[in-house]
Amino acid sequence: MALTPANYSLLPTQSKTLSTTNYIDFTSGAGNDFSQQYLPEIYEAEAERYGNRTVSGFLRMVGAEMPMTSDQVVWSEQNRLHIAYRDSATANQEVTMNTTAALGVITLGTDLANVIRVGNTILIEDATTNATAKAYVTAVSGQTFSCYNYAGTSWTGFGGTATDDVNVFVYGSEFIKGSSAMAGSVYPSFTQYSNKPIIIKDFYEVTGSDASQIGWVEVTDESGTSGYLWYLKGEGEARLRYQDYLEMAVVEGETANNANLASINIEGTEGLFAAVESRGNVFTNFTGATGLSDFDTILQRLDKEGSIEENMLFLNREVSLDFDDMLSFVNSAYSGGSSYGVFENSEEMALNLGFSGFRRGSYDFYKTDWKYLNDASTRGMITDIEGVLVPAGTSTVYDQMLGTNIRRPFLHVRYRASETDDRRIKTWLTGSVGGVYTSGDDVMQVNFLSERCLVTQAANNFVLFKAS
């Protein structure tokens, strides 16, 4: 008895020719779909739906990388040149004055070193009423010094109490004819900072079975590679992701202050954001509508710090547009009115790097979007940090290891390296696949390692933009 197919008739041909009897019909129901899963129409090229996915590059724009051989990098920064005391809410840093008598007696908190000398002339401000007086120092003892008001025997506008909060700075001295030399000497002081490198690791692994199953994918990735990749496509993405980690780890790093971490020898490192929040300036809620007055507040702060002429702004999209709105209120053609000295005075170079420039007061600013703050898989999903102002140029500091003054970018990376081992970025293969025979594991592992930290010098010249 002959068997007749119930749903279709299929007559194969002996050669690769098309006819009405030698094709499989996949439209007649699930019973005829056996081979369909093996005959898909495949696009070889990946669709780049997220554009450039890498977020690194910030430190390459503003800093440098330099080797180090120790477990710690130590540097010193100059203190201010002039002698001044500002009252603080911290008990050991208060500056108070007894103004109940003609002789004013000023007391410094125990954390403040008293370097006022007899004969100094000082300007005093009441921290509450902002009344001022110029006075002559007549005696110094421990944490106190006494003075008379040049204007008279009363302290007009001051609180008239034994604990009147005041601010003081020295503006000179006065001596009578034939007097002895000023007693005491003021020695320069410095503030010392340090940071420790962290070890950053990652790896990519492919099994021997997967490595032997070839499936080509056409790619164009963020590193500029284009063409066909086999299993090494995964390694390429692992490498790009690791390179982003090298930057993100030192931007976001925190020094560990947790006994549980200390018990497993995790110490952390001071990143950019932590350094600026601790030693720099933080501006909250910058907006375009009131941006000019907000920005002028920042300029006034910069005047009180290093007054560095050229600065770079790395911003998220919202604050970048706020700056555009701010500048449009002042001058719709703002981008053409600036010097580009930090980019060899080339506007074309600045624009190629994504910067637009403007000048306000005596400062030049170069603004660009920071992809790290916009990317939905990094800071773009967390809204507390909106941007950072980074001074351009270099600073002079005393390097404790070298024992000399050195000039360095305000922001730079130090990595561990010696004649025998360079740990800037190490890559090596392990396993027993792909021509590597280092173990009995049926895998190939691509290992990545770096040991580095970020040095944020003169953080008082940086500004961190934050949301409320």
VOSERO-454284 format. One record per residue: x, y, z of N, C-alpha, C in turn. Coordinates in steps of 0.2 Angstrom, whole numbers, padded with zeros to 4 digits, always signed. Atoms other than C-alpha are relative to their C-alpha. Example, Ala and Ser with C-alpha at 12.3 -4.5 7.8 and 13.67 -1.06 7.14 Angstrom:
2
+0004-0006+0000+0062-0022+0039+0004+0006+0000/-0004-0006-0001+0068-0005+0036-0004+0005+0003/
***
This chain:
468
+0004-0006+0000+0000+0000+0000+0004+0006+0000/-0004-0006+0000+0007+0017-0005-0002+0005+0005/+0002-0005-0004+0008+0031+0007+0001+0007-0003/+0000-0006+0003+0003+0048+0001+0000+0006+0005/+0000-0005-0005+0008+0064+0010-0007+0003+0001/+0007-0003-0001-0008+0072+0018+0000+0007-0002/+0001-0007+0000-0004+0090+0017+0004+0003-0006/-0004-0003+0005+0009+0093+0003+0003-0006-0004/-0004+0005+0004+0019+0084-0011+0007+0003-0001/-0007-0003+0000+0038+0086-0011+0004-0005-0005/-0004+0004+0005+0048+0079-0026+0007+0004-0001/-0007-0003+0001+0067+0083-0024+0003-0001-0007/-0003+0001+0006+0077+0086-0039+0007-0001+0001/-0007+0002+0000+0095+0080-0043+0005+0006-0001/-0005-0006+0001+0102+0098-0046-0003+0006+0004/+0003-0006-0003+0100+0115-0038-0004+0004-0004/+0005-0004+0004+0085+0121-0048-0006+0001+0003/+0007-0002-0004+0069+0129-0043-0006-0003-0004/+0006+0002+0004+0053+0121-0048-0006+0001+0005/+0006-0001-0004+0035+0121-0041-0001-0007+0005/+0001+0006-0004+0038+0103-0033+0005-0001+0004/-0005+0001-0004+0054+0105-0024+0002+0005+0005/-0001-0004-0005+0052+0118-0011-0005-0002+0006/+0003+0001-0006+0046+0117+0007-0005+0006+0002/+0005-0006-0002+0030+0127+0011-0001+0000+0008/+0000-0002-0007+0031+0135+0028-0006+0004+0002/+0006-0004-0001+0014+0143+0027-0006-0004+0002/+0006+0004-0001+0003+0128+0030-0001-0003+0007/+0002+0002-0006+0004+0126+0048+0007-0003+0004/-0006+0002-0004+0016+0120+0062+0003-0007-0002/-0002+0006+0002+0017+0103+0055+0005+0000-0005/-0004-0001+0005+0027+0109+0041+0006+0004+0001/-0005-0005-0002+0039+0120+0051+0007-0003+0002/-0006+0003-0003+0053+0108+0056+0006+0003-0002/-0006-0002+0002+0066+0115+0045+0001+0008+0001/+0000-0007+0001+0062+0133+0047+0005+0003+0005/-0005-0003-0005+0073+0136+0063+0007+0000-0003/-0007+0000+0002+0088+0132+0053+0001+0004-0007/-0001-0005+0006+0085+0144+0038-0002+0007+0002/+0001-0007-0001+0084+0161+0046+0003+0005-0005/-0004-0005+0003+0088+0177+0037+0004+0004+0005/-0004-0002-0005+0102+0183+0047+0004+0007-0003/-0004-0006+0001+0109+0201+0047+0007-0001+0003/-0007+0001-0003+0128+0199+0050+0002+0006+0004/-0003-0006-0003+0131+0217+0055-0005+0001+0006/+0003-0002-0006+0126+0222+0073-0003+0007-0001/+0003-0007+0000+0114+0237+0075+0003+0003+0006/-0003-0004-0005+0122+0250+0085-0005+0005+0003/+0006-0003-0003+0107+0255+0095+0002+0005+0006/-0002-0005-0005+0117+0264+0109+0005+0005-0002/-0006-0004+0003+0130+0273+0098+0006-0002+0004/-0007+0001-0003+0147+0275+0106-0002-0002+0008/+0002+0002-0007+0145+0265+0123+0005+0002+0005/-0006-0001-0005+0162+0269+0131-0001+0007+0003/+0001-0006-0004+0162+0283+0144+0007+0003+0002/-0007-0002-0002+0181+0285+0146+0002+0006-0004/-0002-0005+0004+0191+0299+0139+0001+0007+0004/-0001-0006-0004+0189+0313+0153+0007+0001+0002/-0007-0001-0003+0206+0310+0161+0005+0001-0006/-0005-0001+0006+0215+0310+0144-0001+0007-0002/+0000-0007+0002+0208+0328+0141+0003+0004+0005/-0002-0004-0005+0213+0335+0157+0006-0002+0004/-0006+0002-0004+0227+0325+0165+0005-0003-0004/-0006+0004+0003+0242+0314+0162+0000-0006+0005/-0001+0006-0004+0248+0297+0168+0008+0000+0001/-0007+0000-0002+0264+0295+0177+0002-0006+0005/-0002+0006-0004+0273+0280+0185+0002+0002+0007/-0002+0000-0007+0276+0277+0204+0002-0007+0002/-0003+0006-0002+0285+0264+0213-0002-0002+0008/+0002+0001-0007+0277+0265+0231-0007-0002+0001/+0007+0001-0001+0261+0260+0239-0004+0006+0002/+0003-0006-0001+0257+0278+0242+0003+0006-0003/-0003-0006+0003+0259+0295+0233-0002+0006+0005/+0000-0005-0005+0262+0310+0245+0002+0006-0004/-0002-0006+0002+0262+0328+0240-0002+0006+0005/+0001-0006-0005+0262+0345+0249-0003+0006-0005/+0003-0005+0003+0252+0360+0244+0001+0007+0004/-0001-0006-0004+0255+0378+0249-0006+0003+0004/+0005-0003-0004+0245+0387+0262+0000+0007-0002/+0001-0007+0002+0239+0405+0260+0006+0004+0003/-0006-0004-0002+0253+0418+0261-0001+0005+0006/+0002-0005-0005+0244+0430+0273-0003-0003+0006/+0002+0003-0006+0239+0428+0291-0007+0002+0001/+0007-0001-0001+0220+0427+0294-0003-0005+0004/+0004+0004-0004+0208+0419+0305-0008+0001-0001/+0007-0001+0002+0190+0416+0300-0004-0005+0006/+0004+0003-0005+0177+0411+0314-0003-0006-0003/+0003+0006+0002+0170+0393+0313-0005-0002+0005/+0005+0003-0004+0155+0384+0320+0004-0006+0004/-0004+0006-0003+0168+0370+0325+0003+0003+0006/-0002-0003-0007+0172+0373+0344+0007+0002+0000/-0008-0001-0001+0191+0371+0342+0002+0005-0006/-0002-0005+0005+0191+0383+0327-0003+0007+0000/+0003-0006-0001+0181+0397+0334+0005+0006+0001/-0004-0006-0001+0188+0415+0334-0005+0005+0004/+0004-0005-0004+0180+0426+0348+0004+0006+0003/-0003-0006-0003+0183+0443+0355-0004+0003+0006/+0003-0003-0006+0179+0451+0372+0000+0008-0002/+0000-0007+0002+0173+0469+0367-0004+0004+0006/+0003-0004-0005+0166+0474+0384+0004+0006+0003/-0004-0005-0002+0181+0485+0387+0004+0003-0006/-0004-0004+0006+0193+0497+0377+0005-0005-0002/-0005+0005+0003+0206+0483+0376-0004-0006-0002/+0003+0006+0002+0199+0470+0365+0005-0006+0000/-0004+0006-0001+0205+0452+0369-0003-0005-0005/+0002+0005+0005+0204+0439+0354+0003-0006+0002/-0002+0007-0002+0204+0421+0358-0001-0005-0006/+0000+0005+0006+0208+0407+0345-0001-0007+0003/+0002+0007-0002+0201+0390+0346+0007-0004+0000/-0006+0004-0001+0214+0376+0351+0003-0003-0006/-0002+0002+0006+0215+0370+0333+0004+0005-0004/-0003-0006+0004+0222+0387+0327+0006+0002+0003/-0006-0002-0002+0240+0391+0328+0000+0008+0001/-0001-0007-0001+0243+0409+0335+0006+0003-0002/-0007-0003+0003+0256+0418+0324-0001+0007+0000/+0000-0008-0001+0250+0436+0328+0006+0002+0005/-0005-0002-0004+0264+0446+0335-0001+0007+0002/+0001-0007-0002+0265+0462+0345+0003+0005-0005/-0002-0005+0005+0266+0477+0333-0004-0001-0006/+0005+0001+0006+0254+0469+0320-0006+0005+0000/+0007-0004+0001+0240+0480+0313-0005-0005-0003/+0004+0005+0002+0225+0470+0311-0007+0003-0002/+0007-0002+0001+0207+0472+0303-0004-0005+0003/+0005+0005-0003+0193+0464+0313-0007+0001-0003/+0007-0001+0002+0175+0461+0307-0004-0004+0005/+0005+0004-0004+0161+0456+0318-0004-0005-0005/+0002+0005+0005+0155+0440+0310-0008+0000+0000/+0008-0001+0000+0136+0444+0314-0002+0006-0003/+0003-0007+0003+0134+0463+0311+0004+0002-0006/-0005-0002+0005+0149+0464+0299+0003+0007+0001/-0004-0006-0002+0155+0480+0308+0008-0002+0000/-0007+0001+0000+0174+0482+0306+0004+0005+0004/-0004-0004-0004+0188+0490+0316+0007-0002-0002/-0008+0001+0001+0207+0492+0313+0003+0001+0007/-0003+0000-0007+0217+0489+0329+0008-0002-0001/-0007+0001-0001+0235+0488+0335+0001-0005+0006/-0001+0005-0005+0241+0472+0344+0005+0002+0005/-0005-0002-0006+0249+0476+0361+0003-0006+0004/-0002+0006-0004+0251+0458+0369-0002-0006-0003/+0002+0007+0002+0251+0440+0364+0002-0005+0005/-0001+0005-0005+0249+0425+0376-0004-0006-0002/+0004+0007+0002+0245+0407+0371-0005+0001-0006/+0005+0000+0005+0229+0407+0361-0003+0007+0000/+0003-0006+0000+0225+0425+0364+0005+0006-0002/-0004-0006+0001+0231+0442+0359-0005+0006+0001/+0004-0006-0002+0225+0460+0364+0002+0005-0004/-0001-0005+0005+0223+0475+0354-0005+0006+0002/+0004-0006+0000+0217+0493+0354-0003+0003-0006/+0003-0003+0006+0205+0501+0342+0003+0006-0002/-0003-0006+0002+0213+0514+0331-0005+0006+0001/+0005-0006+0001+0196+0524+0330-0002+0002+0007/+0003-0003-0007+0193+0526+0349+0000-0006+0005/+0000+0005-0005+0190+0517+0365-0006-0005+0000/+0006+0004+0001+0174+0509+0360+0000-0004-0006/+0000+0004+0006+0170+0495+0348-0007+0000-0003/+0007-0002+0003+0155+0503+0339-0002-0006-0005/+0003+0005+0004+0144+0490+0330+0002-0007+0002/-0002+0007-0002+0152+0475+0339-0005-0002+0005/+0005+0002-0005+0142+0464+0351+0001+0002+0007/+0000-0002-0007+0149+0470+0367+0000-0006+0005/+0000+0006-0004+0151+0453+0374+0007-0003+0000/-0006+0004+0000+0165+0441+0379+0001-0005-0005/+0000+0005+0005+0161+0429+0365-0003+0003-0007/+0003-0003+0007+0158+0440+0350+0004-0003-0005/-0003+0003+0006+0162+0430+0334+0003+0005-0005/-0003-0005+0005+0175+0439+0323+0004-0004-0005/-0005+0002+0005+0186+0437+0308+0005+0005+0000/-0005-0004-0001+0203+0444+0308+0006-0001-0005/-0006+0001+0004+0218+0447+0296+0005+0005+0001/-0006-0005-0001+0235+0456+0297+0001+0003-0006/-0002-0004+0006+0238+0470+0286+0006+0004+0000/-0006-0004+0000+0254+0477+0292+0003+0000+0007/-0002-0001-0006+0263+0483+0307+0002+0007+0001/-0002-0007-0001+0269+0499+0316+0004+0000+0006/-0004+0000-0006+0283+0503+0328+0003+0007+0001/-0002-0007-0001+0290+0519+0336+0008+0000-0001/-0007-0001+0001+0307+0526+0333+0005-0003+0005/-0005+0003-0004+0322+0517+0340-0002-0006+0004/+0003+0006-0004+0311+0502+0345+0004-0007-0002/-0003+0006+0001+0318+0484+0345-0003-0004-0006/+0003+0003+0006+0315+0472+0331-0007-0004+0002/+0006+0003-0002+0298+0463+0330+0002-0007+0003/-0001+0006-0004+0298+0448+0342-0003-0006-0004/+0003+0006+0003+0295+0430+0334+0001+0001-0008/+0000+0001+0007+0295+0424+0316-0005-0004-0002/+0005+0004+0003+0282+0417+0305+0003-0005-0005/-0002+0005+0004+0287+0401+0297-0005-0003-0005/+0005+0002+0005+0279+0395+0281-0002-0007+0001/+0003+0007-0002+0268+0380+0283-0003-0003-0007/+0003+0003+0006+0261+0368+0270-0005-0006+0003/+0005+0005-0002+0247+0355+0270+0002-0006-0004/-0002+0006+0004+0251+0337+0265-0006-0004-0001/+0005+0005+0002+0240+0325+0256+0003-0006-0003/-0002+0007+0002+0241+0307+0251-0006-0004-0003/+0005+0005+0003+0232+0294+0241+0003-0007-0002/-0003+0007+0001+0234+0275+0238-0003-0003-0006/+0003+0003+0006+0232+0266+0222-0004-0007+0002/+0004+0006+0000+0220+0252+0220+0001-0005-0005/-0001+0005+0006+0221+0236+0210-0006-0001-0003/+0006+0000+0003+0208+0235+0197+0001-0006-0005/+0000+0007+0004+0205+0217+0189-0006-0001-0004/+0005+0003+0004+0194+0209+0176+0002-0005-0004/-0002+0005+0005+0194+0195+0164-0006-0002-0005/+0005+0003+0005+0185+0187+0149+0002-0007-0001/-0001+0008+0001+0183+0168+0147-0004-0003-0005/+0004+0004+0005+0178+0157+0133+0002-0007+0000/-0002+0007-0001+0177+0138+0134+0002-0002-0007/-0002+0003+0006+0185+0127+0121-0005-0002-0004/+0005+0002+0004+0169+0121+0115-0003+0006-0004/+0002-0006+0003+0163+0139+0111+0005+0002-0005/-0005-0002+0005+0179+0143+0103+0001-0004-0006/-0001+0004+0006+0178+0129+0091-0007+0000-0004/+0006-0001+0003+0160+0134+0086+0000+0007-0003/-0001-0006+0003+0163+0147+0073-0007+0003-0002/+0006-0004+0002+0149+0161+0071+0003+0007-0001/-0003-0007+0001+0155+0177+0063-0005+0005+0001/+0004-0006-0001+0148+0194+0067+0004+0006-0002/-0003-0006+0003+0152+0210+0058-0001+0005+0005/+0000-0005-0005+0156+0223+0070+0004+0007-0002/-0003-0006+0000+0161+0241+0071+0000+0003+0007/+0000-0002-0007+0166+0245+0089+0003+0007+0002/-0002-0006-0003+0171+0260+0100+0007+0001-0001/-0007-0001+0001+0189+0257+0098+0002+0001-0007/-0001-0001+0007+0188+0259+0079+0001-0006-0004/-0001+0006+0003+0189+0241+0075-0006-0002-0004/+0006+0002+0005+0178+0235+0060+0002-0006-0003/-0001+0006+0004+0176+0219+0051-0004-0006+0004/+0003+0006-0003+0172+0201+0057+0003-0003+0006/-0003+0003-0006+0175+0194+0074-0004-0007+0001/+0003+0007-0003+0172+0176+0081-0001+0001+0007/+0001-0001-0008+0172+0173+0100+0004+0006+0003/-0004-0005-0003+0185+0187+0102-0004+0007+0000/+0005-0006-0001+0170+0200+0100-0001+0001+0008/+0001-0001-0007+0167+0196+0118+0006+0003+0004/-0006-0002-0003+0185+0199+0123+0001+0008-0002/-0001-0007+0001+0185+0216+0114-0005+0004+0004/+0004-0004-0004+0170+0222+0123+0002+0000+0008/-0002+0000-0007+0177+0216+0140+0006+0005+0001/-0006-0005-0001+0193+0226+0136-0003+0007+0000/+0002-0007+0000+0183+0242+0132-0004+0001+0007/+0004-0001-0007+0172+0239+0148+0006+0001+0005/-0005+0000-0005+0188+0237+0158+0004+0007-0001/-0003-0006+0000+0196+0253+0151-0005+0006+0003/+0005-0004-0003+0180+0262+0156+0001+0000+0008/-0001+0001-0008+0183+0255+0174+0006+0003+0002/-0006-0004-0003+0200+0262+0175-0001+0007+0001/+0002-0007-0001+0193+0279+0173-0005+0001+0006/+0006-0001-0005+0177+0277+0183+0002-0002+0007/-0002+0002-0007+0186+0269+0198+0004+0005+0003/-0003-0006-0003+0197+0284+0201-0004+0006+0000/+0005-0006+0000+0183+0297+0197-0004-0001+0006/+0005+0001-0006+0171+0288+0210+0003-0002+0006/-0003+0003-0006+0184+0281+0222-0002+0003+0007/+0001-0002-0007+0181+0282+0241+0005-0003+0004/-0004+0003-0005+0193+0280+0255-0004-0004+0005/+0004+0004-0005+0186+0266+0266+0001+0002+0007/+0000-0002-0007+0181+0271+0283-0005-0005+0004/+0004+0005-0002+0173+0254+0288+0004-0006+0003/-0004+0005-0004+0180+0242+0301-0001-0007-0004/+0001+0007+0003+0172+0227+0291+0004+0000-0007/-0005+0000+0006+0182+0233+0275+0007-0001+0002/-0007+0001-0002+0198+0235+0285+0002-0007+0002/-0001+0007-0002+0196+0217+0292+0002-0004-0006/-0002+0004+0006+0198+0211+0274+0005+0004-0005/-0006-0004+0004+0212+0224+0269-0003+0004-0006/+0002-0005+0005+0201+0235+0258+0000+0007+0002/-0002-0007-0002+0207+0253+0259-0003+0005-0004/+0003-0005+0004+0199+0262+0245+0005+0005-0003/-0004-0005+0002+0206+0277+0236-0004+0006-0001/+0004-0006+0001+0201+0295+0235-0001+0002-0007/+0001-0002+0006+0193+0299+0219-0002+0007-0001/+0001-0007+0002+0189+0315+0210-0006+0003+0004/+0005-0003-0003+0172+0318+0217+0001+0001+0008/-0001-0001-0007+0177+0314+0235+0005+0005+0001/-0005-0005-0002+0192+0325+0234-0003+0007-0001/+0003-0007+0000+0182+0340+0228-0005+0001+0005/+0005-0001-0005+0168+0337+0240+0004+0002+0007/-0003-0001-0006+0181+0336+0254+0004+0007+0001/-0005-0006+0000+0194+0350+0249-0002+0005-0005/+0002-0004+0005+0185+0359+0235-0006+0004+0001/+0006-0004+0000+0169+0369+0231-0006-0004-0003/+0006+0004+0002+0152+0362+0229-0006+0006-0001/+0005-0004+0002+0138+0372+0220-0006-0004-0001/+0006+0004+0001+0120+0366+0221-0005+0004-0004/+0005-0002+0004+0106+0368+0209+0001+0006-0004/-0001-0005+0005+0113+0378+0195-0005+0000-0005/+0006+0000+0004+0099+0384+0184+0001+0006-0005/-0001-0004+0005+0098+0393+0167-0003+0007+0001/+0004-0006-0002+0085+0406+0173+0004+0005+0004/-0004-0004-0005+0096+0413+0187+0008-0002-0001/-0007+0002+0001+0112+0406+0179+0006+0005+0001/-0006-0005+0000+0122+0422+0177+0002+0002+0007/-0001-0002-0007+0120+0427+0196+0003-0006+0003/-0003+0006-0003+0124+0409+0201+0007-0001-0003/-0006+0001+0003+0139+0409+0189+0005+0005+0003/-0004-0006-0003+0145+0426+0196+0002-0002+0007/-0001+0002-0007+0144+0418+0214+0006-0005-0001/-0005+0005+0001+0156+0404+0207+0007+0004-0001/-0006-0005+0002+0168+0418+0200+0003+0003+0006/-0003-0004-0007+0169+0427+0217+0003-0005+0004/-0004+0005-0004+0174+0410+0225+0006-0001-0003/-0006+0001+0003+0187+0407+0212+0005+0006+0001/-0005-0006-0002+0194+0425+0215+0003-0001+0007/-0002+0001-0006+0196+0419+0233+0005-0005+0001/-0005+0005+0000+0206+0404+0228+0005+0001-0004/-0006-0001+0004+0219+0402+0215-0001+0005-0006/+0001-0005+0005+0211+0414+0202+0004-0003-0007/-0003+0003+0006+0217+0401+0188-0005+0003-0006/+0004-0004+0006+0212+0410+0171-0004-0005-0004/+0003+0004+0004+0208+0395+0161-0003-0006+0003/+0003+0005-0003+0195+0382+0166-0004-0004-0005/+0004+0004+0004+0186+0367+0159-0006-0002+0003/+0006+0002-0003+0168+0363+0162-0003-0007-0003/+0003+0006+0003+0162+0345+0160-0007-0001+0003/+0007+0000-0003+0143+0344+0162-0005-0005-0003/+0005+0004+0003+0128+0333+0160-0004+0004-0005/+0004-0004+0005+0115+0338+0147-0004+0005+0003/+0005-0005-0003+0103+0347+0158+0004+0007+0002/-0003-0006-0002+0116+0359+0166+0004+0003-0006/-0003-0003+0006+0125+0361+0149-0005+0004-0004/+0005-0005+0003+0109+0368+0142-0002+0006+0004/+0001-0006-0004+0107+0379+0157+0006+0005-0001/-0005-0004+0002+0124+0386+0153-0002+0004-0007/+0002-0003+0006+0118+0389+0135-0005+0005+0001/+0005-0005-0001+0103+0398+0141+0002+0006+0004/-0003-0005-0003+0113+0408+0153+0004+0005-0005/-0004-0004+0005+0125+0414+0139-0004+0003-0005/+0004-0003+0005+0111+0417+0127-0003+0006+0002/+0003-0006-0003+0104+0430+0139+0005+0006-0001/-0005-0005+0000+0120+0439+0138+0003+0002-0007/-0003-0001+0007+0127+0437+0120-0002-0006-0004/+0002+0005+0004+0119+0426+0107+0006-0003-0004/-0006+0003+0003+0136+0424+0099+0006-0001+0004/-0005+0000-0005+0145+0420+0114+0006-0005-0002/-0005+0005+0001+0155+0405+0107+0006+0003-0004/-0005-0003+0003+0165+0417+0096+0004+0005+0003/-0003-0006-0003+0171+0429+0109+0005-0003+0005/-0005+0003-0005+0184+0418+0118+0007-0001-0003/-0006+0003+0001+0202+0414+0118+0000-0007+0001/-0001+0007-0001+0207+0396+0116+0007-0002+0002/-0007+0002-0002+0224+0396+0124+0001-0006+0002/-0001+0006-0003+0222+0380+0133+0000-0005-0006/+0000+0004+0006+0220+0372+0115+0005+0003-0005/-0004-0003+0004+0235+0380+0108-0003+0006-0004/+0004-0006+0003+0224+0395+0104-0004-0002-0006/+0003+0002+0006+0215+0385+0091-0007-0002+0001/+0007+0002-0001+0196+0386+0091-0002-0006-0004/+0001+0006+0003+0196+0372+0078+0001-0006+0004/-0002+0005-0004+0205+0361+0090-0005-0001+0006/+0005+0000-0005+0193+0365+0104-0006-0003-0002/+0006+0002+0002+0178+0362+0094+0000-0007-0002/-0001+0008+0002+0185+0345+0087-0001-0004+0006/+0000+0004-0006+0186+0340+0105-0007+0001+0004/+0007+0000-0002+0168+0345+0108-0001+0006+0005/+0000-0005-0005+0172+0361+0118-0003+0007-0003/+0002-0006+0002+0164+0378+0116+0002+0005+0006/-0003-0004-0005+0172+0393+0125-0004+0007+0001/+0003-0006-0001+0166+0409+0133+0005+0003+0006/-0004-0004-0005+0174+0423+0144-0005+0003+0005/+0004-0004-0005+0167+0430+0160+0005+0003+0005/-0005-0004-0005+0176+0443+0171+0007-0001-0003/-0007+0001+0003+0195+0438+0169+0001-0007-0001/-0001+0007+0001+0192+0420+0166-0003-0003-0007/+0003+0003+0006+0190+0409+0151-0002-0007+0002/+0003+0006-0001+0179+0394+0151-0001-0004-0006/+0001+0004+0006+0178+0379+0139-0005-0006+0003/+0005+0004-0003+0162+0369+0141-0001-0006-0005/+0002+0006+0004+0158+0351+0135-0004-0004+0003/+0004+0006-0003+0146+0337+0138+0004-0005+0002/-0004+0006-0003+0153+0323+0149-0005-0006-0001/+0004+0006+0001+0146+0307+0142-0001-0004+0006/+0001+0004-0006+0149+0298+0159-0006+0002+0004/+0005-0003-0004+0136+0310+0167-0007-0001-0004/+0006+0001+0004+0123+0306+0153-0002-0007-0002/+0001+0006+0002+0125+0288+0149-0005-0004+0005/+0005+0003-0004+0110+0278+0156+0002-0006+0004/-0002+0005-0004+0120+0264+0162+0006+0002+0005/-0005-0003-0004+0132+0275+0172-0003+0006+0004/+0002-0006-0004+0130+0292+0181-0007+0003-0003/+0007-0003+0002+0115+0296+0169-0006-0003+0003/+0006+0003-0003+0104+0285+0179+0000+0002+0008/+0000-0003-0006+0109+0294+0195+0001+0007+0000/+0000-0008+0002+0106+0313+0196+0003+0004+0005/-0003-0004-0005+0116+0319+0211+0006+0004-0003/-0006-0003+0003+0132+0324+0201-0002+0003-0007/+0002-0003+0006+0128+0337+0187+0006+0002-0004/-0006-0002+0004+0146+0342+0182+0005+0002+0004/-0006-0002-0004+0163+0348+0187+0004+0005-0004/-0005-0005+0003+0174+0363+0184+0007-0002+0002/-0007+0002-0001+0192+0358+0182+0005+0005-0003/-0004-0005+0002+0206+0371+0181+0005-0003-0005/-0005+0002+0005+0218+0370+0166+0007+0002+0002/-0006-0002-0001+0236+0371+0166+0004-0005+0005/-0004+0004-0004+0249+0364+0179+0000+0004+0007/-0002-0003-0007+0253+0367+0198+0007-0002+0002/-0006+0002-0003+0269+0367+0207-0001-0002+0007/+0001+0003-0006+0270+0356+0222+0007-0004+0002/-0006+0004-0003+0283+0347+0233-0001-0007+0000/+0001+0007+0000+0285+0329+0229+0004-0003+0006/-0003+0003-0006+0289+0320+0245+0005-0006-0002/-0005+0006+0002+0297+0305+0236+0006+0002-0004/-0005-0003+0004+0307+0315+0224+0004+0005+0003/-0004-0005-0004+0312+0328+0236+0001+0007-0003/-0001-0006+0003+0310+0342+0224-0007+0003-0002/+0006-0003+0003+0297+0354+0217-0001-0002-0007/+0001+0003+0007+0288+0347+0202-0006+0004-0003/+0006-0003+0003+0275+0354+0190-0004-0006-0003/+0005+0005+0002+0260+0343+0187-0007+0003-0002/+0007-0003+0001+0243+0345+0179-0004-0001+0007/+0004+0000-0006+0230+0348+0193-0003-0007+0001/+0004+0007+0000+0222+0331+0189+0005-0005-0004/-0004+0005+0003+0233+0316+0185+0000-0007+0003/+0000+0007-0003+0234+0297+0187+0007-0002+0001/-0007+0004-0001+0249+0288+0195-0002-0007+0000/+0001+0007+0001+0251+0270+0191+0007-0003+0003/-0006+0004-0003+0263+0257+0199+0004-0003-0006/-0005+0002+0005+0278+0253+0188+0007+0000+0002/-0007+0001-0002+0296+0247+0190+0003-0003-0006/-0004+0003+0005+0310+0240+0179-0003-0007-0002/+0002+0007+0001+0302+0223+0181-0007-0001-0001/+0007+0001+0001+0284+0226+0181-0004+0006-0001/+0004-0006+0001+0273+0239+0173-0007-0002+0000/+0007+0002-0002+0256+0239+0180-0005+0005-0002/+0005-0005+0003+0248+0253+0170-0006-0004-0003/+0005+0005+0002+0238+0240+0160+0003-0006-0002/-0003+0007+0002+0243+0222+0160-0005-0005-0003/+0004+0005+0003+0235+0209+0149+0004-0007-0001/-0003+0007+0001+0239+0190+0149-0005-0005-0001/+0005+0005+0002+0231+0174+0143+0002-0006+0005/+0000+0006-0004+0228+0158+0154-0005-0005-0003/+0005+0005+0003+0220+0141+0150+0003-0005-0004/-0003+0005+0005+0222+0128+0137-0003+0000-0007/+0004-0001+0006+0212+0135+0122+0004+0006-0004/-0002-0006+0004+0218+0146+0108+0008+0000-0001/-0007+0000+0000+0236+0141+0108+0004+0001+0007/-0003-0001-0007+0238+0144+0127+0000-0006+0004/-0001+0006-0004+0244+0130+0138+0003+0001+0007/-0002-0002-0007+0245+0136+0156-0003-0004+0005/+0003+0004-0005+0233+0125+0165-0004-0005-0004/+0005+0005+0003+0221+0110+0162-0007+0002-0001/+0006-0002+0000+0206+0120+0162-0002+0001-0008/+0002+0000+0007+0196+0119+0145-0003+0007-0002/+0002-0007+0001+0195+0138+0143+0006+0004-0002/-0005-0005+0001+0204+0153+0137-0002+0006+0004/+0001-0006-0004+0205+0167+0150+0004+0006-0002/-0004-0006+0001+0210+0185+0145+0000+0004+0006/-0001-0004-0006+0216+0194+0161+0002+0007-0001/-0002-0007+0000+0217+0212+0164+0001+0002+0007/-0002-0002-0007+0225+0221+0179+0003+0007-0001/-0003-0007+0000+0230+0239+0183+0000+0002+0008/-0001-0002-0006+0236+0247+0199+0001+0008+0000/-0001-0007+0001+0233+0266+0200-0005+0004+0005/+0004-0004-0004+0226+0281+0209+0000+0007-0003/+0000-0007+0003+0221+0299+0205+0002+0005+0005/-0003-0005-0004+0230+0314+0212-0004+0006-0002/+0004-0006+0001+0218+0329+0214+0004+0006+0003/-0004-0005-0003+0230+0344+0217-0004+0006+0000/+0003-0007+0000+0224+0361+0222-0008-0001-0001/+0007+0001+0001+0206+0355+0224-0004+0006+0002/+0004-0006-0002+0201+0372+0231-0002+0004-0006/+0001-0003+0006+0201+0377+0213-0005-0003-0004/+0005+0004+0004+0188+0364+0207-0007+0002+0003/+0007-0001-0002+0169+0366+0208-0004-0006-0002/+0005+0006+0001+0157+0351+0209-0007+0003+0000/+0007-0001+0001+0140+0354+0202-0005-0005+0003/+0004+0005-0003+0127+0345+0212-0008+0002+0000/+0007-0001-0001+0108+0343+0212-0002+0000+0008/+0002+0000-0007+0099+0346+0228-0002-0007+0003/
***
